[in-house]
Amino acid sequence: MPDVKPAPGGPDATYFAYLEAGDWRIQRCGACDTHIFQPRVMCPSCGSEDIQWVAPSGKGVVHSTTVIRRRPESGGDYNVCLVDLDEGVRMMSRVEGLDPTEVAIGMPVAARLAEQDGQKVVVFDPAAGGAS
């Protein structure tokens, strides 16, 4: 695990510092064991400030999806989706590796880090084997 210290900009800055170090982390409450995303200073479930950064499994399922239409010269169509991670949190991202119209609700996916506009982001690929 890269040596990432809490960033002065708060939990969001710490999240992005982990990504820039090539390590994807989400939070987990030390008091009630609830996973948390978007990053917070206290647990939304129990109010505890005992928050740790943990590596998620990367496995999830598409909760919802839409296709953003663009002209080919602007990069073409792409998908935006909400993914329910196995840890119980939901995040917005995209599924890559197939046509945007083929992304379906309930599709198992696996996370990976990718580059976008010079920054690391979490994207998803269809999961091998079809189950998360």
Phi, psi and omega in degrees: 000131177298153179277092179247122179263157176306129183279147180300339181278007178094191185300321178298317179296322178295317177305311182290330175296318174300313180301314180297333177278001179083023184227122179266126180227147168235175182262155172221136179284129177286341182273313185244359176068017178281134173281148187228132169202131000299152180303142183223167175268342177215156182292125178287347181273315185236351179088000181292149174260007178277080185250130177243157176261126183229156177276122177285165180294333184087356180267144179194186181223138178294123178270318177206160184207152174212158177253128174265121183269129175223155175296148179306321181291346176260010177112351178079181182291152173213166183255145169235134183217163168255130181244129173271112179284154178303336180284354176097008177251161181240138177222152176271138179197213174211157175255129180247171175092004175203166179301138182304331180285348181270351177289129186231148174301135181089355181290127175289139182224162178229136185278155169205161176271140178225167176261136174217119180052040176080006179236152176278137179224159176268124174235171182234151173239154173305137183284137175295138177087347173077011178222143178265000000 
